Amino acid sequence: MEHRSLIQRLVAKPEFGPFVLLVVEVAVFWSINPDFLSPLNISNTLAFTVELGLIALAMTLLMTSGEFDLSVGSLFGFSPVLMWTLFNAGVVSLPLAFVVALIVAAIIGYVNGWFVTRLKIPSFLVTLGMLLVVRGTALFVTDGFPQRTWKADGNWLATILVGDFYVGPFRIYASLFWFIAAVIILGYLLTKTRTGNWIQAAGGNPGAARARGVQVDRVKVGLFMLSSTMAALAGIISSIRTSAANPNSGTGYELEVIAMVVIGGTALTGGRGTIIGTVLGILILRIMRNGIVLIGVPGLAYNIFIGAIILGMMALHSWLERRHQAGT
Amino acid sequence: MVEPLIKMEKIRKSYGRVTALDGVDFQVNHNEIVGLLGDNGAGKSTLIKVLSGAVPLTSGAIHVRGKKVDFHSTSDAIAAGIETIYQDSALVTQLSIARNLFLGREPIKGPRFLNRMDQDEMNRVARDLLKQVGISKNIPPTTPIGSLSGGERQAVAIARAMYFDSDLIILDEPTNNLGVAETQGVLSFVRNARDSGHSCIFIAHNIHHVFQVVDRIVVMRRGKVVADNIDPKTTSVAAVEDVITGMSELTGGAHAH
């Protein structure tokens, strides 16, 4: 194999396409409406972006292992409802309710993983079923009404999760740091550790991985649990920030999250995943949603742009993949 | 006399009413390349699957270095030093050469809880191994398997088996779909493996490939071994073909127990 120049190698990276798209996007929105880069707009956009981003990061690892999780949106709605219901009923303290909600989410992830690995049912069907069960439970226990959340103000747990402060004109939420921590930890896990090698092998060629003694099923179950728990954490953070625990919240998030992950260059079929790409994918979609409103495009047209981005990026990734496989 | 590396005795394997192996005796000696030949349905694949732990045997016994073994999975067989290389299926195409070599046995660097792979060490060993197995081109160990040719992939799989001290490397149709030069490459990888102390079972449809590399030929037909000591140096290809098709029962050193 001949030596390739730095630029050629950079272009061949799956993150390159999304990076260029992000830069173009920011440049276009900013040139049309300078308010796009105002501190207020950046602060507002960032607050919700990192919440959805937490789910996308966990989904990246799960999808690299060859599975995906449609139940994350329903957990985003269900977990805060569970936490606030427990707390409002006076049964437990807020931190304990928080821990219980996360444990329940982890158990739901375990059940997803058990159905997929033991019963060999495709994750599409398993997590679709779980989506309905979890969403249905949230609606049933609340009669469809939002839960009271106002007692969170000043609670230390709420401050740690999503307390806000100003850096100059920027309003920063603590959730941003949780997001950055998750990027670093999960990025390290995927690219530097043995576990990361197993995750990629589990998605790329599970038979070969098993033959080498890799516990493919255990890896997948673990990632299903991570995905549910992160969705629960994101939902709880969001509910504290907006002072609302609506059993309907998170509807449709699963598809937006999966779109973020694949736009970033992670393969839907598994074997190849990138955390940096997912960060770019998260920013691309959230900035698109924010930007088209700011430049005056009707919000209802949002999905047209998202769909076009997904199709365009998939075409690019598939083209790069084929070039790469051909060894050029 | 030295114990053979592998000794399979009176192996029977039935799938329901179909008997795939009907009392097979088969052995592999140390430092030997055995060619396993037979028509489709003769029982070669089943015999290999039994030996590699992929399917359980119905009755009979397998001895490795004189010790009876009981394989419940391919990992058991790998632990006993038997590595099976099926074309293409043994490697993860998205991962690099080095990551494939060490898959499941990655060396750790630094504190254990950080679980960090020692990628420098992996790349160093991979580079040495590729040279040792006989790949002359300069392929970086970070190259994904997906961009290697069929022959190079075989080489990586063989290198992995050699590095992890598999005593027996089973190659199932390693030269299928390969060009002439690539085939010669794979045959030389197999010779290198024997010269560094490994035994091989070589299965191929192309008898000429088998003749070029093996020390001894075993022929199966309808679930039985019909010749187990054919010397490729003193026997003609045509004569072996006759044994495979059943035209002749006694050719070369067949049945020379």
Chai-1 contact restraints between the chains, C-beta under 6 A:
chainA,res_idxA,chainB,res_idxB,connection_type,confidence,min_distance_angstrom,max_distance_angstrom,comment,restraint_id
A,K192,B,R116,contact,1.0,0.0,6.0,A-B,restraint_1
A,T193,B,N115,contact,1.0,0.0,6.0,A-B,restraint_2
A,T193,B,R116,contact,1.0,0.0,6.0,A-B,restraint_3
A,R194,B,E106,contact,1.0,0.0,6.0,A-B,restraint_4
A,R194,B,N115,contact,1.0,0.0,6.0,A-B,restraint_5
A,R194,B,M117,contact,1.0,0.0,6.0,A-B,restraint_6
A,T195,B,N115,contact,1.0,0.0,6.0,A-B,restraint_7
A,N197,B,R99,contact,1.0,0.0,6.0,A-B,restraint_8
A,N197,B,E106,contact,1.0,0.0,6.0,A-B,restraint_9
A,Q200,B,L95,contact,1.0,0.0,6.0,A-B,restraint_10
A,A201,B,V92,contact,1.0,0.0,6.0,A-B,restraint_11
A,A201,B,L103,contact,1.0,0.0,6.0,A-B,restraint_12
A,G204,B,V92,contact,1.0,0.0,6.0,A-B,restraint_13
A,G204,B,Q94,contact,1.0,0.0,6.0,A-B,restraint_14
A,N205,B,V92,contact,1.0,0.0,6.0,A-B,restraint_15
A,A208,B,A90,contact,1.0,0.0,6.0,A-B,restraint_16
A,A208,B,L91,contact,1.0,0.0,6.0,A-B,restraint_17
A,A208,B,V92,contact,1.0,0.0,6.0,A-B,restraint_18
A,A211,B,T74,contact,1.0,0.0,6.0,A-B,restraint_19
A,R212,B,L103,contact,1.0,0.0,6.0,A-B,restraint_20
A,R212,B,G104,contact,1.0,0.0,6.0,A-B,restraint_21
A,G213,B,S75,contact,1.0,0.0,6.0,A-B,restraint_22
A,G213,B,G104,contact,1.0,0.0,6.0,A-B,restraint_23
A,V214,B,G104,contact,1.0,0.0,6.0,A-B,restraint_24
A,G271,B,Q94,contact,1.0,0.0,6.0,A-B,restraint_25
A,R272,B,Q94,contact,1.0,0.0,6.0,A-B,restraint_26
A,Q325,B,G146,contact,1.0,0.0,6.0,A-B,restraint_27
A,Q325,B,S147,contact,1.0,0.0,6.0,A-B,restraint_28
A,G327,B,S147,contact,1.0,0.0,6.0,A-B,restraint_29
